[in-house]
Amino acid sequence: MSTHQFQAEVNQLLQLIIHSLYSHREIFLRELVSNASDAIDKLRYLSASDDAYKAIAFDPLIRITFDAASGTLSVEDNGIGMDESDLVENLGTIARSGTRRFLDAMAADKRRDSNLIGQFGVGFYASYMVADTVSVLTRKAGQDSAWLWVSDGKGAYSVEPASRDGHGTTVTLSMNDDGCEYLSRWRLEELIRKYSNHVAFPIHLAYEEEEYDDKGKKSGKKVKKDEQINSAQALWRRQKSELKDQDYVEFYKNIADSDDDPLLWSHTRAEGTVEYTTLFYVPAKAPFDLYYADYKPGVKLYVRRVFITDDDKELLPPYLRFVRGVIDSEDLPLNVSREILQQNRVMNAIRTASVKKILSELKDLAARDKDKYASFVDQFNRPLKEGLYSDYANREALLELIRFKSTAVDGWTSLADYKSRMKDGQKAIWFITGDSEERLRKSPLLEMYRKEGQEVLLCTDEIDELVMPMAGTYGELEFKAVNRAGAEKDISDKKDKETDKDLQPIVDKVKKALGDQVKDVRLSSRLSESPSCIVVDEHDPSIQMAQFMKALGRSADTEVRPILEINGDHPLVAGLASESDEGRIADLAFVLLDQALLVEGAAVKDPADFVARLNRLIAR
Ligand code: ADP
């Protein structure tokens, strides 16, 4: 017998599970059954695709046995099984690279959400919520030796040689006080139906029962019972007409390891050149790892009902990574590798059609149920925007689905609604980017548009800086940033040449004072209340974007200088006409520049200098 220590993360995880999930103890069974089902999936796949396993014939079966007298419960499967090194690797360490972050997410999550556990896939350890000791007796398919793993979950485990009839795994729990309630036929049946009804393999419940004679009296003998509890069908292969909403919801909870109902589902069977079935779900809430690079993909691939993979990020484009579900193809080879999948014609056809289908379902939802769609937008607007720059083929559909904040409405608006509110003669769709909606609503850059009653989209997602300049057109309408130089021509072509000439000396003074701090100083006809604003040249990135890039350490070629626009009607600016003191001109010029930067949420170059100049001006 050899004794091993758990990896530090396992200990930490065990602590978290035991202390934060005790109100969800019953999920231990779902997790064990799901592991059993995965193990059978793996063996079915090998026996269908790998010559070395072809000879292994077996009828998939998961059997749950309990014995109230001895206080034990086991979950047995005839799947792939584990050898000694598998045991050490799988049940003593956590392989996923996001472990640390998962632990942090759990610690930070006030709701202590049991969903996180399943999403992260650390289900086996949930057994320690209901058991004092867990033992795993297992034999790997194709091997003669079996192994017994035992641990009380307190830091160490042992592994020793053992014997077992046939391949597969039996996990046995010695229940603690909390676990005893599950040693009941009714309770177990209820849990199997609740969580595992749609597991594709039969789940049997085996137990002993008092025998009754014809007159209903106990005979004193016990009889053994062994009954199938679940429906054991691949739900997605059944006819839509046979299935109720509840069936779909249960199946979702099963494959997404979620306690919430899904927001939406779509079940499609395609026949023709490429044959396949898909069942997709949009969750009600974003998965916790939505913005992690090593997120867990949500779609499982099957080939003719044989499970192939649940870890392929290419099954759907990355921006749809929140979608959960199943793709089952009739035409792919069973031993399809990841590399082949990527360029496979059949897979490409399925992927393309699947994306179209999901987007069109979302479009229907938007038309059918505004509130529900708004809750979708709250969770998933941002990934859809990623699609705008990664999925050109579906750009138009995505533009219809994405929602924006805007100066004209309080909640979300669609582009179609924006368009319907447009004034006659409005030339483009205006947008402004920045990090706070509140600040954007007050930006001086909007004054001109407000005066003309033209609506501006308020884009506050970080990725808007990347996406919006690439959004191109909506129908025949262009998207245009309001912080471009020359944007006033968007509203009117007229310019008061006389005033321009009068004010030119002021512009010259400011320009001289600011030197190379700015690219240019111009008179603005877009401002009414504010004395100044900053804009950028047509092809320069915005100031916020430039500062963002700098923070990422990519500053060298993104040093953009702003263009300062000043409002000749404002007393601060007009007063410069009669000012000749160079120091005071410089103070005012710098304050005009720095305050314009501040309103846009950009950093001023020298805050101490700004404050000093401001104080001198006030003191005067
Ligand atoms: P997950 O199932 O999400 O990977 P678990 O902690 O539940 O996480 O299981 C860890 C690993 O242990 C599994 O990935 C699998 O390799 C192995 N394992 C667990 N249960 C079984 C089983 N019944 N048969 C074969 N392998 C199993």
Residues whose N, C-alpha, C, O or C-beta is under 5 A from the ligand:
A	BS01	ADP	N35 A36 A39 G81 N90 F120 G121 V122 G123 F124 Y125 T169
